[in-house]
Every structure is written in C-alpha cells, then in structure tokens.
Amino acid sequence: MENPTYKQIYFFKNLLELIIVWRAEKFPPPDLPDRTGLFKQMQEYCGEFQKSLEEELLGPVESMEQKKKLMDMYVQLQQILSGGWVLLEMKSPQSEADLVLQAVVGHVSEMMNSILEKLECPIPGSSKYPDLADDREHIADLFEKTKPFWTGDLHMGLMGERIKEYIIGTDLRFFPSKDAGQYFLKVLSSVGGWDWSEDLAHPFSPSGRFLFYMNYNSKAFMDDLVRCIQHKVSEQPTWDAKFVVLLDCRKKMLQMHFRKDAVLNPAYQGVREYLESWFEAEIFYLENAGVLVEGNKPRTVRTEVNPANKLMCNLSADQLSILLRAMDEIRLVEARSLSQVYRMILPYLSTKNRKHLSADSLRVKSYQVERSDREQVLEVLDRIASKVSAL
C-alpha cells in the first residue's frame, strides 16, 4: 500500500501540473472540481499530511531512516513550491487558476514547515537543492557552450528550443521542477561526448540515437522514430522481407544504450518502452497479415490448453506480468518480442483468480507496475536465490 504521507504530496504535484495546463489554455481541465471544491480538498490533504506525520513518527525523530524519509518528502515539496513560485512570478492577468495556485503554494509551505518542526532543526545537506534560478544560470552557460549541436537537425533544434524555454521560464508543457533542470543538465553534459558519425545500416540517425539515449520522450520525437522504421519496412517487396527488416530494427533498438537515470517527462512512458510496445504490435500484425495476404504458414502455433492441465501460479496476474517482462529483458528466454513470451507461456498457466490469462492484458500491465506488486516479485526472487544457494 502506498505510504499515506506521500499520497498528499502526489496530490499537490498533480494539481500543479493541471494548473500549468489550465493557465496555458485559459480554462480548467474538465476533470477538476470547482475552485471551492479544490480549496476544500487542499485543506483536507494538508491536514491529513500533518496527521500522518504525527501517527507515523511518534516522538522525536532519531533514526537515520526517519530523517532520510523526511528529507525526501521535504525535497519533493520544495520542488512543487519552486514550480509554483516560477508560475506566480510569470507576468499574466490574474485568473481563477492563479487563485488556486496561490492556495497550493500556501498549503505546500505549511506542509514543509510541519516537516521542519518534526526534525527540530534545518535539513542537513539542503544546499544540494539550490533555487531553480541557480539551475537556469548553469544550464544557460552550458547551452551557450554547446550551441552548434542545437542547429541543423530538426529534433535537436526542437530540443534546443525547449531548453531555451526552460531557461527563461516559459516551457509550460511539463512540470517546471528540479527534475526538469537536472534532465537538461544531463543532456548538455552528454552532447559533446556523443559519437555523431552516420551509420547508414542503422534505422536511426545519430541525433535519433542520442535522444533515445537521453530518453527524450517527446511524443513528436517518438512518432518520428516510428515513421523512420515504417519507411524502411514499407520499401520491402514481400511480407517476409518486411518481417525480417522489422525484426532487425527491433534488434538494433534493443542493442542501443539508454540512460536509466534520465527522462524528459517522468509522467509519460519512456522512449524504449514506447518503441517496444510499438514493435510488439507491428510484429503481431505482420505475423498474421502475411498469412492472409500471401498464404504463408503461421509463424507461431497457438494452442488451447485444457484448464485442468494448466499449472497454478501463486503470483497474481500483475505480478506474473512483471516476472515475464524481466525474463524477456535479461534474455533469460529468446523471443522475437515480449508479446511472444506471453503468448507462448501464458496458455499453460493460471492464477488463483484467473483460469485464462490474456497475453495482451498482461503485456500492458507490465508497463504499469504497482509498488506492492514489484515488492512481492522481489520477495519471491529472494526466496528463489536463497533456495539456489542452499542446493
């Protein structure tokens, strides 16, 4: 179960992201309650947060684990507060959204004060988290030094524009936080050392490979990567040739490096996940379309298994989806795609609650991992490791 003290933090973070959209589009998102309802929600969540602190952390905070938790919460609230102040400082006519934003800033400040009171001292190491203005100055300096990289290529140019908008504080397309600044710092620090040589055999250009490496999960960029692959596939004269080219592109994509600590928009799926999902759908289509159009033999054999002959798995369907995805990603089993792993294995398994497991459903679930499911799978793997050590 998600920790209750983090629940309220995520509420305020998500609310700030909705306010960003609200201010940019001049009208509230349709799923937001009215201003009175929002004020009431904020007040309740702020009170819940303070109550949670008292219930979870009785007495003085002494252990390092408790201090670390409080510092983590404080930093997350500080990021929300910084983003709120950035928006309030931007010149714009007073609006309904600004009134809600002012309330967010006030409640988040109150929650931060609650943490400081609990710690009974300033947070150690808080100098690690300077104001956004300091980040912007550093980013502006690095951007000036790397200017040649941000011209002459469509996507590098678009990314350069986003960095400039972040520097001057006008990029409202995603949460204007410390995380965003840290992402651009990683990009600017990596661009000079990248291998920009052209590889005609590779489906992606040097800039495409660089932005993939930096997990630049802009939808426009990811859609363009897909168009590049579709163009290569469409040039092939037969379905079998298309299938081979598609598999080759997927293999090259899986061999590409990417930074696990970098992502443009944490609220959206990463570039690798997006492409992996797209490849699975395309491979499934070509496997079946080739049969219909050219009369090829099916590439996979799908077998209906009698429920009485299935093996009962003591994991839930969600937990099983995590385990199978991990098996595929570390290449414990050799398969053309994650979908093939699910289609070949799941017909022979059932869970306590499900006799029939859907390959497509579990594939989707594997990209929407719940913390409790992940912890349960890790616990099972620890038990397996202990058993192997004892053999």
N, C-alpha and C positions, 0 to 999 in steps of 0.2 A: 504493500500500500504506500502511496506517495506521502512523504512527510508533510504534515499539515502546515508547518511554518513556511515551507516552500510553495505551497498551494497559493497563498495570498500574494507572494512575490510574483508568481507567474501571472496572476490575475492583473496586477498593475502593469507588468511588462506588456501583456497582450493588449490591455486597454490603451497604453501609449501608442502601440503600433496602429490600432484602429483610429486614434486621434490624428495620427500622421496622414492617413488616408482621408479622413474627414476634412482636415484643413486644406488638403490639396484639391479635393473635389467639391468643396463648398457645401456639402450636405452629408448628414451622418450615414454610416453604413446601415443597411436595413435591419441587421440583427442586433443593433444597440437599443437598449431601453431609453426612455426619455431622460432629460437632464436630472429631474428629481429622483428618478429610479437609480440613475448612476451615482448620484451623491449618496443615496441611502446604501447602495452596495459597497461603495468605497469606505464609508464609515463602519459598516459591519465587518468588512475584511480587515480593516486596520485594528478594530477591537479584537477580532479573532486572532490576529497575529500576536498581539501583546499577551492575550490569554494563553496562547500556545507556548510562548516563551516561558511563562510562569509555570505551566504544567510540566513542560519537558525539562526545564533547567531549574530545579528547586534549589534554593540556597545559592551561595557564591559559586561562580564559575572557576573551577580549579584545574580540571583535566585539559590536556592539550587537545584532545579530540573535541571537547565542547568549544574551546576557544577557536579552533580551526573552523568549526561549523558556523559559529557566529561571525567570524571574519568573512567567510564565503558569502553568507547572507548579506552582510553589510556591503560588500563589493558589488553584488548584484543590484542592491537597492541604489547604490551610488551611481551605477550606470544608468538606471532608469531616471534618477534625478538629473544627471548631467544631460541626458537626452531631452528631458522636459524643459530645462533651462535654455538649451540651444534653441528649441522651438519658440519659447516665450520671447527670446531676445531678437528673433527674426521679425522684421517690420511687416505687419499685416493688420488689416482692420479687425477690431475686436469682434469676435464671433462666439457662437454657442460653444464651439469646440474649445476655445481659449478658456472659457469659464470652467469647463470640465478639466482642462489641462492644469489650471491653477490649483484645483482641488487635488489632482493627482500629486502634484509637487508637494503640497502641504501634507498629505497623508503619508507619502513616502518619507518625507523629512521626519515625521513623527515616529515612523517605524524604525528609522535609523537611530533616533535618539533613544528608543527603547533598548536597542542593542547596546549602545554605549553605556546606558545605565546598568545593564546586566553585566557588562565587562568591568565597570567601575574604573575604567582608565581608557586613554586613547588606544586605538587599534595599532598594535605593533606592525611595522612594515607598510603602513598605509601610504607612504611616499612612493610605493611601487605603482600606485594608481593616480598619476597626475591628472589635472584637468584636461578636458578634451582640447582646449586651446593649445596646450603644450604638444599634444599629439599632432594636431594640424600643422603646427610650425615645423615639426620634424618631417612630416610627410611632404610638406611643400618644398622643403630643402632637398629631399631625396628625389622628388618628382622633377625638380629643375635639373638635377644632375643626370637623370635618365631620359630626358625629353626626346632624344632621337628614336627611342623604342615605341613611342606613342603616336607615331605618324606613319603613313604609307600602308597600313594594314587596317582593314575595316574593323575587326573586333578589337585589336589593340587600341585603335583610335577611340572606339566606344568606351573601352575600359578606362582609357586616359581621361575621357570626359567625366566619367563617374568619380575618378579620383579628384579631379579639379572641383567637382561639385561638393565632394565631401570636405575639401579644404576650406571652401568658402561657406559651407553650411547650408547648401540648398538641395542636397540629394534627399528627397523625402520618400524614395521608393523602398527603403528598408530601414530598420531600427538604427538611429544615429548614436551608437553606443561605443564604448571602449573596444568591444569585439570588432566592430567595423573598422575602427582605426588600426587595430592590430593586424587585421587581414591585409589592409593596404600596405602596411609596413612590410609584411612578409612578401607581398608581390614586388614592391620596389626594391627589396633587398635581394631578390632572386633573379630579377630580369636580366641583370648584367652578366650573370654566370651561365645563362642558358645556351644550349647548342642550337643556333639558328640556321644551321645548314639544311638545305632542302633534301628530302628523301622521296623521290617520285614513286617508289613502291609502297609508301605508307599512305593510308587513306586520309590522314590529317596533315595539314600544313604545319610548319614549325610553330606558328603562333597558336594554332589549334592545340598542339601538343603541350605548349606552355600553359595555356589557360586551363586545359584538362588537368595538368599537374597541380595548378593552383586552385583546383575545384571551383572554377568561376561559373557557378550555377545560375547564370542569367538564362532565362528561358529562350531569348533570341539566339544566344550563342549555342545552346544545346540543340535547338531546332536546326541550326545551320550545320552542325556536325552530322546530324541525321540526313540532311539533304545531300551532303558530300558522299555519304555511304550509298544512299539511294541512287545517286547518279552513276556510281561505279557499278552497282548491281544491274541497273537498267540497261547498261551498254552490252551486257552479255546476251548471246543469241538463244540460249536454251535454259530451261528451268534448272537443269543440273549444274550448268555453269554459273547461274545466278546463285545457287545454293552454296557452291564452293567459294565464290567471292565473298558472300556474306559471312561464311564461317571464318575465312581468312581475315576479314576486317575485325570480327569479334576477337579472334586470337591476338591480333596486334593491339587491340584496345586493352585486353586483359594483361598484356605484357608492358603496357605503359605505366610509368611511375606516377604516383599522385601523393600529395601531402595530406596525411590524415588529420593534421592539426590546422588545416586551412579550409575555409568555406566562405563564400561571399554572403549567402543568406542562410543562416542556420535553420530557419523555419521551413526551408524547401529541400527536396531531395538533392543529393549530390550528383555531379556530372556522371560519375561511374555508375551509380545506381540507376540513373535515368537511362543511360545507354544500355545497361544490362537488361533492363526491363523491355526496352525497345527491341533489342536483338532477340530476346525470347519470343516476342510476339511475331516478329518477321520470320524467324526460323520455323515456328509452328505453321505460319501461313504457307511458306514455300514447301514445307514437307507435305502439306495437303493439297495445295494448288497444283503442284507438279503431277500428282496422281490424277486430278480431274482433267487437266489440260492436255497432258502428254501420255497418260496411261501408264506412268511409272509404277513400280511396286512401292507400297508404303515403306518409308524408311524406319518406322518404329512399329512394333507389334503391341497392340493394346489388348489386354486380357481381362475379362471379367472374372473375379475370384469369388468363390462361394464364401459368404461371411463366416461360415463355420470353420473355414480353413485359414482365416486371417490370424496373424499374430496380434495379441493385445499389447499396445504400448502404454506404459504407465505415465507418460507425459501427456499434457494437454495438446490439442491441435496447434495452438500458438507456439508452445514450447518445442514441439516437433519441427515446426517450420524453421525455427532458429537453428536447431541442430543440423537439419539437412542443408540449409544455406551455408553454414560454416563448413560442412563436409565438402561442398562444391568449391568454396572459395579457397580452401587449402589444398584442393585437388586430391582429397582422400579417395574420391571416385572420379573416373574420367567420363565426362559427359559433354555433349555439344553445347548444352545450356542448362541453366538452373531448372527450367521447365521440364527438361528431360529427366533430371534427377527425381523430381516429384512424380512425373507420370510413370516412371518405371518402378518406383519403390512403394508409393502410397497405396496402390491396389492391394498390396499384401498386408497392410496394417490397418488397425482400428484403434480407437481410444475408448475410455470408459463411457464417454458421452456420444461418440460418433462411430457408427458402423461403416459409413462411407466417407472418405476424406477427399475433398476436391483439390486437385493439383493447382488450379488457378487461384482458388481462395487462399491456400497456404502460401503460395508464392507471394501474393500481395501482403499477407500478414507478416512475412519475413522481413519486410521493409518498414513495418510499423511496430517496432519492438517495445513492449512494456517492460519497465524496470523489474517488476516482480517475476515475469517470465524469464528474463535474462538471468536473474539470480538463481532461479530454480534449475535452469540448464547448467549453470556453472557448478552448482552443488552436485548435480548428477555426474558431471565430468570429474569433479574432485573425488567422488566415490569410486569412479572407474580407475582413476590414476592410483588411488590407494590399493585397490584390488590387484592392479597390474604389478605394483611394487612388491606386493606380498607373494606373488607367484614364484 
